[in-house]
């Protein structure tokens, strides 16, 4: 019976019958009575529910003078998912049973495994969250308009300013939610491998952006490392970035060939992408035992590698076409040796194309000089050193693009 009910929900329509059968048999079934408080705003959470039967109220600022009913959710909804996506694992609203409830419980581990098995589900979750955001914002706007009508006689001259504030608040909440989702997707820790030191720094030009990086452990001695740049900014780029990262994590488990991984991701994006957006990616497998880096570059900036004596390790630069547009993009594939005390720097074009007040670009040569000057730093301090140099060069000039830096430093064992 649970299986038939799950099949009817739009959110799960992208899942095959085998996956729905697995969910129905593996997830825990829960029953709650009317007025039961499922979640409280601000509390930490490590699971969420799929509502099979019943209705719940989504409430903001419960028990205060600012208490507001945001929405009533019916069967087919998922509840409490924001605690799994936000950096602090806290619920953003309270959830109370309006009727007796029949639910299925999904833990953080269940969700992560489902996303790994079914990358398309991540896109459907994002779409559902966006729809919910619109519903919530519509409710907020209606409430504010009602209050404005009550005060229109006394505050008629403030009507235009009030409308502007409403729109600004709506945008602020939307961007904050997108920022939380994007931060939850990026890795929270860096790999810990005795023979290598890792560092990373990402600074979006706005609250959310299209740049991303990832470290994906594959074996005890092999880690996939990726830097990407979606060709847009703001919420659309953040959504496309989330989809791309999810696909990369899934495909990295299926192949040890970097080019094949990017070709598979490209295939999925072509089927899912109706917006015309695209992404540049540099993806590689670091073999920490052999100190070897096998990579595939899809339209992204060519990395910089520097040896102990300060000499640049050259890449055999070939054509590398971007991902998400062409059915069979040409990729730049190769192998790079990383001897002891060498540094490999991956970055986005937000660094090289940054400009000073006179319009002069920071450029790759200047980046190489900064890299050599901070060579003695740890990998993380090196990333911070490059960002500080970029800010000093830019001065008061506004940041026009996202900036991402990943440093990989080969260190002496022991």
Secondary structure as UniProt FT lines:
FT   HELIX           2..7
FT   HELIX           10..12
FT   TURN            13..14
FT   HELIX           17..26
FT   STRAND          28..32
FT   TURN            34..35
FT   STRAND          37..39
FT   TURN            41..42
FT   STRAND          47..53
FT   STRAND          56..60
FT   TURN            62..63
FT   TURN            65..66
FT   STRAND          68..73
FT   TURN            75..76
FT   STRAND          78..79
FT   HELIX           82..85
FT   TURN            87..88
FT   STRAND          94..97
FT   STRAND          101..107
FT   HELIX           108..117
FT   HELIX           119..151
FT   TURN            152..154
FT   HELIX           156..158
FT   HELIX           159..185
FT   TURN            194..195
FT   STRAND          196..203
FT   STRAND          211..217
FT   STRAND          222..230
FT   HELIX           234..252
FT   TURN            253..254
FT   HELIX           258..272
FT   STRAND          279..287
FT   TURN            288..291
FT   STRAND          292..299
FT   STRAND          304..306
FT   TURN            308..309
FT   STRAND          312..313
FT   TURN            327..328
FT   STRAND          332..337
FT   TURN            340..341
FT   STRAND          343..347
FT   HELIX           349..352
FT   TURN            357..358
FT   HELIX           363..373
FT   TURN            374..376
FT   HELIX           379..394
FT   TURN            395..396
FT   STRAND          403..410
//
